[in-house]
Amino acid sequence: MASPAPAGAASAAASPSPPVQLPSPFAELVKGPSGLEKIVLRGARNCCAEIYLYGGQVTSWKNDNGEELLFLSSKAIFKPPKAIRGGIPVCFPQFGTHGNLEQHGFARNRFWTIDNNPPPLPVSPAIKAFVDLILKPSEEDLKIWPHSFEFRLRVALGPSGDLSLTSRIRNTNTDGRPFSYTFAYHTYFSVSDISEVRVEGLETMDYLDNLKAKERFTEQGDAIVFESEVDKVYLAAPSKIAIIDHEKKRTFVVTKEGLPDAVVWNPWDKKAKAMQDFGDAEYKSMLCVEPAAVERPITLKPGEEWKGRLVLSAVPSSYCSGQLDPLKVLQG
């Protein structure tokens, strides 16, 4: 089964292409219900993940009990050029909206291809289920963002069910020009009820409040709890952040490398009703905590490469006196 052609490319009417060879026997290329192709990674026990070639986007991550850990809207649109609402969209070459680029850049609504010859990437021999994807700019992309690049993405399931995404972006300009970009893994977590969730690890951090014209504040609470719309960029955030779901007695641990900031977002009721690809009440069952590089853009000279990594794990936890008990995941 051939990978989808880049947006705007003519579809081939010739003889069938040879089947795509995946490097891992624990990865399979299938068609989703919408007809778009996706890779299914199968880890130990019942752990699995799904990654669409459209957007290079993880849309599902299940634990060994088969429970879905990521939020995907029931109204998500799986039809280009609309980005898929939920999972882990990749925001590149910008996070947010400015200039002539669409919101959150174009990587999340382009067709990626499977990269069977990626440059070496240090990886644990215990990781068997993985896939490497690559995105290069089309002629249309170069018109709106005139820079040549190679964006490589590895998605892997660890032996304990951890999900990791490793991004490598290289400047391949031949005219000597550097380029700058902002970036985020726009991660949607599935939660029992947003009012029963707290985020730890961002206490005392400075943040930019997108609901108040990006004004800068300092977080005052012992933890972040949710009672209304939230859209904040926490600056110089720690490498580990915990999302504690009291009702499910589950803690998500977000570990990030190469991404200094962290975005926390929930649209709440009014914005949820205004989004056509989002259920009116779905804000109650999701929370975005997004490793990002927002405040200070990343700049690459020709030939330079940047690497940013996200590792997600879900661990059982109980809530006691405002602390994780017995797992002190933020100190781990």
Backbone torsions as a table, in degrees:
resi	resn	phi	psi	omega
1	MET	NA	127.0	-174.8
2	ALA	-82.4	153.2	174.7
3	SER	-70.7	151.4	177.6
4	PRO	-62.1	149.3	177.0
5	ALA	-74.9	153.8	175.4
6	PRO	-58.6	155.0	179.8
7	ALA	-55.0	132.2	177.3
8	GLY	91.8	-12.5	-179.3
9	ALA	-78.8	146.9	178.1
10	ALA	-71.5	142.2	179.7
11	SER	-79.0	141.6	-177.3
12	ALA	-78.0	134.9	178.0
13	ALA	-112.3	9.2	-177.1
14	ALA	-84.5	-160.9	-178.6
15	SER	-64.0	153.9	-177.2
16	PRO	-59.8	145.1	177.0
17	SER	-75.3	155.2	177.2
18	PRO	-65.0	153.1	-178.9
19	PRO	-63.1	145.6	178.5
20	VAL	-72.1	131.2	178.2
21	GLN	-94.6	120.6	176.9
22	LEU	-93.7	140.4	-174.4
23	PRO	-71.6	-20.2	-177.2
24	SER	-111.6	131.1	175.6
25	PRO	-67.9	-9.9	179.3
26	PHE	-97.5	15.5	177.4
27	ALA	-124.3	138.5	-178.2
28	GLU	-136.0	137.8	177.3
29	LEU	-96.7	120.6	-178.8
30	VAL	-134.8	172.8	174.4
31	LYS	-100.7	134.8	175.7
32	GLY	-77.5	173.7	-179.6
33	PRO	-57.0	-27.7	-178.8
34	SER	-82.0	-8.7	-175.5
35	GLY	96.3	-12.6	176.5
36	LEU	-75.4	144.7	-178.5
37	GLU	-81.3	145.7	177.6
38	LYS	-143.0	156.0	175.3
39	ILE	-102.3	133.2	174.7
40	VAL	-106.6	121.1	174.8
41	LEU	-99.2	132.6	179.2
42	ARG	-117.6	116.2	-178.8
43	GLY	-98.2	-160.4	-179.8
44	ALA	-65.6	150.5	-178.9
45	ARG	52.8	-124.6	-177.5
46	ASN	-106.5	12.2	179.3
47	CYS	-64.5	138.3	176.7
48	CYS	-157.3	163.4	177.9
49	ALA	-145.2	152.3	177.4
50	GLU	-126.0	135.7	-177.9
51	ILE	-131.3	120.0	177.1
52	TYR	-82.2	140.0	173.5
53	LEU	-66.7	-29.7	174.4
54	TYR	-72.8	113.0	-178.6
55	GLY	86.9	-7.9	-173.5
56	GLY	54.7	40.0	-163.4
57	GLN	-109.2	123.3	170.2
58	VAL	-70.4	128.3	179.5
59	THR	-118.2	-9.9	-179.0
60	SER	-150.3	141.2	174.5
61	TRP	-147.2	113.0	-176.3
62	LYS	-115.0	144.0	178.9
63	ASN	-84.7	-175.0	-174.5
64	ASP	-72.4	-6.2	172.2
65	ASN	-96.0	3.9	-179.0
66	GLY	77.2	13.1	179.7
67	GLU	-82.2	135.0	177.9
68	GLU	-75.9	130.1	-176.4
69	LEU	-104.6	-17.5	178.2
70	LEU	-105.3	150.0	176.1
71	PHE	-89.0	133.2	171.6
72	LEU	-132.7	122.9	-175.8
73	SER	-62.3	142.4	175.5
74	SER	-66.5	-16.4	-179.9
75	LYS	-106.9	13.2	179.0
76	ALA	-56.1	139.7	-178.8
77	ILE	-103.0	117.6	-179.6
78	PHE	-100.5	57.5	-178.2
79	LYS	-147.1	117.3	177.3
80	PRO	-56.2	146.9	7.2
81	PRO	-94.1	11.9	-177.5
82	LYS	-72.0	134.6	174.5
83	ALA	-72.2	150.8	-179.2
84	ILE	-77.7	128.4	-176.4
85	ARG	-85.8	101.0	177.2
86	GLY	129.0	-176.4	-178.7
87	GLY	69.2	-133.2	-179.8
88	ILE	-132.8	81.1	173.1
89	PRO	-64.5	145.9	177.2
90	VAL	-99.5	117.4	-178.9
91	CYS	-95.5	110.0	-179.6
92	PHE	-161.5	141.8	2.4
93	PRO	-89.5	19.1	172.9
94	GLN	-150.7	151.0	169.0
95	PHE	-108.0	131.3	-176.6
96	GLY	92.5	-157.9	-176.1
97	THR	-132.8	122.4	170.0
98	HIS	-167.8	160.0	-178.9
99	GLY	66.3	-153.1	-176.5
100	ASN	-98.1	6.5	178.8
101	LEU	-86.1	150.3	176.2
102	GLU	-68.1	161.9	-178.9
103	GLN	-55.6	133.6	178.2
104	HIS	62.8	20.5	173.8
105	GLY	75.3	-171.1	-172.9
106	PHE	-111.8	-7.5	-175.9
107	ALA	-61.1	-31.1	-175.3
108	ARG	-80.2	-5.5	173.9
109	ASN	-132.9	38.8	171.0
110	ARG	-119.5	157.2	176.1
111	PHE	-85.4	122.2	174.5
112	TRP	-89.6	163.5	176.1
113	THR	-121.2	157.5	177.5
114	ILE	-74.5	130.8	-177.2
115	ASP	-102.6	102.4	-177.8
116	ASN	-88.1	-6.2	179.4
117	ASN	-131.8	57.8	-179.0
118	PRO	-73.3	152.8	172.6
119	PRO	-60.9	157.6	-177.6
120	PRO	-56.6	137.9	176.8
121	LEU	-133.8	120.5	-179.5
122	PRO	-55.8	128.7	-177.8
123	VAL	-147.9	144.5	179.0
124	SER	-66.4	135.3	176.7
125	PRO	-63.4	-15.7	178.6
126	ALA	-74.5	-16.6	-179.9
127	ILE	-85.4	114.0	-177.2
128	LYS	-106.1	-29.4	-174.6
129	ALA	-101.7	108.9	-179.2
130	PHE	-157.5	163.4	173.0
131	VAL	-147.0	146.7	176.4
132	ASP	-112.4	129.3	178.0
133	LEU	-119.3	159.8	178.7
134	ILE	-142.0	143.8	175.4
135	LEU	-129.1	130.9	172.7
136	LYS	-125.6	152.3	-175.7
137	PRO	-71.1	142.4	171.8
138	SER	-85.1	173.7	177.2
139	GLU	-61.5	-35.6	178.4
140	GLU	-67.4	-39.6	178.4
141	ASP	-62.1	-40.6	-178.0
142	LEU	-66.1	-23.7	177.4
143	LYS	-71.8	-35.4	-177.4
144	ILE	-94.1	-23.0	177.0
145	TRP	-143.1	92.1	-166.2
146	PRO	-78.2	62.6	179.6
147	HIS	-140.3	137.8	177.8
148	SER	-90.6	134.9	-177.8
149	PHE	-150.2	162.5	166.9
150	GLU	-124.2	123.5	179.0
151	PHE	-114.6	111.8	177.8
152	ARG	-105.8	136.3	-178.1
153	LEU	-130.3	123.7	172.2
154	ARG	-108.8	128.8	174.3
155	VAL	-114.2	129.8	-175.0
156	ALA	-141.4	149.2	172.3
157	LEU	-107.2	124.4	178.2
158	GLY	-79.3	168.8	-177.5
159	PRO	-62.9	-23.8	178.8
160	SER	-98.8	9.0	177.9
161	GLY	94.1	2.1	176.4
162	ASP	-63.4	145.5	177.0
163	LEU	-109.2	128.1	178.6
164	SER	-125.4	142.1	173.7
165	LEU	-125.5	123.7	178.4
166	THR	-119.2	119.3	-179.7
167	SER	-106.1	136.2	173.6
168	ARG	-129.2	120.4	-178.6
169	ILE	-117.3	125.9	-178.5
170	ARG	-119.1	137.0	174.0
171	ASN	-81.4	115.0	178.9
172	THR	-111.2	21.5	174.6
173	ASN	-57.8	138.0	177.8
174	THR	-102.8	1.3	-178.0
175	ASP	-102.3	9.6	176.4
176	GLY	83.2	4.2	-175.4
177	ARG	-87.8	134.3	169.0
178	PRO	-76.4	166.2	169.1
179	PHE	-139.7	158.0	-179.6
180	SER	-124.8	150.1	-179.2
181	TYR	-154.8	159.6	168.2
182	THR	-112.0	166.3	-165.0
183	PHE	-156.9	148.8	170.4
184	ALA	-157.4	145.7	163.5
185	TYR	-92.0	101.9	-170.3
186	HIS	-81.0	71.3	-166.8
187	THR	-80.8	121.1	177.4
188	TYR	-99.4	113.8	177.1
189	PHE	-93.5	143.8	173.6
190	SER	-87.3	124.7	-179.8
191	VAL	-127.8	161.6	-177.8
192	SER	-69.0	-49.4	-179.7
193	ASP	-160.2	124.7	-174.7
194	ILE	-56.9	-28.9	179.5
195	SER	-74.1	-10.1	-180.0
196	GLU	-105.5	13.5	-173.7
197	VAL	-113.8	143.6	171.0
198	ARG	-136.1	150.8	179.1
199	VAL	-113.9	127.7	178.4
200	GLU	-117.1	149.1	179.7
201	GLY	115.2	-12.5	-178.5
202	LEU	-109.4	9.1	178.2
203	GLU	-60.6	142.7	178.6
204	THR	68.6	2.1	-179.6
205	MET	-77.6	146.3	169.2
206	ASP	-75.8	147.3	177.8
207	TYR	-145.3	156.1	172.8
208	LEU	-100.5	126.5	-178.0
209	ASP	-95.5	108.4	-178.4
210	ASN	-69.5	-14.8	177.1
211	LEU	-86.0	-7.0	-180.0
212	LYS	-130.3	48.4	175.0
213	ALA	56.1	38.2	176.9
214	LYS	61.4	27.1	176.0
215	GLU	-65.9	147.1	-175.3
216	ARG	-95.0	133.1	178.1
217	PHE	-134.5	173.5	173.0
218	THR	-117.6	130.8	179.9
219	GLU	-63.9	129.3	-175.1
220	GLN	-104.6	-26.1	-173.1
221	GLY	-75.0	164.4	174.5
222	ASP	-69.0	-27.4	176.6
223	ALA	-157.4	167.9	179.1
224	ILE	-93.0	125.4	173.7
225	VAL	-122.1	168.9	-167.0
226	PHE	-127.7	121.0	179.0
227	GLU	-132.6	-3.9	-179.2
228	SER	-164.6	-178.2	-179.8
229	GLU	-57.6	139.4	179.1
230	VAL	-134.0	133.3	175.1
231	ASP	-152.2	88.2	-173.2
232	LYS	-128.7	145.7	174.1
233	VAL	-110.9	107.6	178.3
234	TYR	-83.2	131.0	-171.3
235	LEU	-99.1	143.5	179.8
236	ALA	50.0	47.5	-177.6
237	ALA	-73.1	152.1	-179.4
238	PRO	-65.8	165.9	-176.3
239	SER	-73.1	-18.0	177.8
240	LYS	-125.3	134.8	177.2
241	ILE	-132.0	140.1	179.9
242	ALA	-113.6	136.3	174.7
243	ILE	-114.5	112.4	-172.6
244	ILE	-103.8	118.4	179.0
245	ASP	-103.5	101.2	-173.4
246	HIS	-62.0	-43.5	-174.1
247	GLU	-64.8	-41.7	-179.7
248	LYS	-86.6	-4.1	-176.1
249	LYS	48.8	48.8	-179.0
250	ARG	-131.2	141.4	174.1
251	THR	-121.9	126.1	169.6
252	PHE	-87.8	133.5	174.2
253	VAL	-110.9	120.5	179.7
254	VAL	-103.8	117.9	178.2
255	THR	-115.5	129.1	-175.0
256	LYS	-130.6	148.4	177.1
257	GLU	-135.0	136.6	176.8
258	GLY	77.3	4.9	-177.4
259	LEU	-128.5	100.2	-170.1
260	PRO	-72.3	-25.8	-172.1
261	ASP	-105.1	172.9	175.8
262	ALA	-146.9	124.5	178.5
263	VAL	-96.0	135.5	175.4
264	VAL	-119.8	125.2	-172.4
265	TRP	-144.0	133.6	165.4
266	ASN	-146.0	127.2	-172.0
267	PRO	-75.9	-19.2	-176.9
268	TRP	61.7	-169.3	-164.3
269	ASP	-71.7	-44.4	-174.6
270	LYS	-65.8	-46.3	-179.4
271	LYS	-69.8	-34.1	177.8
272	ALA	-58.8	-42.7	-179.3
273	LYS	-68.8	-22.7	-178.1
274	ALA	-85.5	-10.7	-178.1
275	MET	-97.6	123.8	-176.3
276	GLN	-70.6	-23.6	-177.2
277	ASP	-105.2	30.5	-176.5
278	PHE	-146.9	127.9	-179.5
279	GLY	-66.2	148.2	-174.9
280	ASP	-57.1	-35.9	-176.4
281	ALA	-107.1	7.3	-174.4
282	GLU	-72.0	-15.9	177.4
283	TYR	-60.1	-22.2	-179.0
284	LYS	-71.4	-23.2	-173.4
285	SER	-112.4	19.9	179.5
286	MET	-143.4	158.4	172.1
287	LEU	-153.6	131.4	175.0
288	CYS	-98.8	124.0	168.5
289	VAL	-126.3	115.5	-162.7
290	GLU	-124.7	107.5	170.8
291	PRO	-58.8	134.1	-169.4
292	ALA	-154.8	164.6	168.3
293	ALA	-127.3	98.2	-171.3
294	VAL	-117.6	-51.4	-172.8
295	GLU	-64.6	-45.8	-179.8
296	ARG	-116.3	110.5	179.0
297	PRO	-58.4	151.5	175.9
298	ILE	-87.7	132.5	179.7
299	THR	-116.7	130.3	178.2
300	LEU	-121.1	131.5	170.1
301	LYS	-81.3	161.9	178.0
302	PRO	-53.6	131.7	-179.6
303	GLY	89.5	-16.2	-179.6
304	GLU	-79.4	150.7	179.4
305	GLU	-129.5	140.0	175.4
306	TRP	-111.5	145.5	176.0
307	LYS	-126.6	132.6	175.4
308	GLY	-132.5	138.3	-172.9
309	ARG	-132.5	143.7	175.8
310	LEU	-128.5	130.2	173.8
311	VAL	-124.5	127.9	179.0
312	LEU	-114.4	133.7	172.7
313	SER	-135.4	153.3	178.4
314	ALA	-124.9	122.0	-175.9
315	VAL	-125.7	148.2	174.8
316	PRO	-66.5	141.5	178.4
317	SER	-153.9	155.5	172.6
318	SER	-120.0	157.2	-175.0
319	TYR	-104.2	126.0	-176.9
320	CYS	-148.4	115.3	175.5
321	SER	54.2	37.8	174.4
322	GLY	76.2	9.5	-179.7
323	GLN	-126.6	157.6	173.4
324	LEU	-72.8	132.9	-179.3
325	ASP	-144.7	121.8	10.0
326	PRO	-98.2	0.8	-172.4
327	LEU	-92.1	115.0	175.8
328	LYS	-89.7	72.9	-169.1
329	VAL	-66.0	-29.7	-176.7
330	LEU	-72.6	-22.8	177.1
331	GLN	-94.6	-7.7	-174.7
332	GLY	-72.7	NA	NA
